[in-house]
């Protein structure tokens, strides 16, 4: 279901999520760093 109106908090969450980060090389780097620091997350 597509939401027509989204509040900015949700918008931000959508852009900052784990899956979103996995989609780019830079994001994968971030995820890798997070994993190294905190273990699996």
C-alpha positions in Angstrom: 0.0 0.0 0.0 1.4 3.4 -1.0 0.9 6.2 1.4 0.2 9.5 -0.4 1.1 11.7 2.5 4.0 10.9 4.8 5.3 12.8 7.8 8.9 13.8 7.7 9.8 11.4 10.6 8.6 8.4 8.5 10.2 9.8 5.4 13.5 10.1 7.2 13.2 6.6 8.6 12.5 5.3 5.1 15.7 7.0 3.8 17.9 6.0 6.8 16.9 2.4 7.2 19.2 -0.7 7.1 17.8 -1.9 3.7 18.2 1.5 2.1 21.8 1.6 3.2 22.5 -1.9 1.8 21.5 -0.6 -1.7 24.6 1.6 -2.1 28.3 0.9 -1.8 28.7 3.7 0.8 25.8 2.4 2.8 27.2 -1.1 2.9 30.3 0.4 4.3 28.3 2.1 7.0 26.5 -1.2 7.9 29.7 -3.0 8.0 31.2 -0.4 10.4 28.0 -0.7 12.6 28.3 -4.4 12.6 32.0 -4.3 13.6 31.2 -1.9 16.4 28.1 -3.4 17.9 28.0 -7.0 16.6 25.0 -8.1 14.7 22.2 -5.5 14.7 
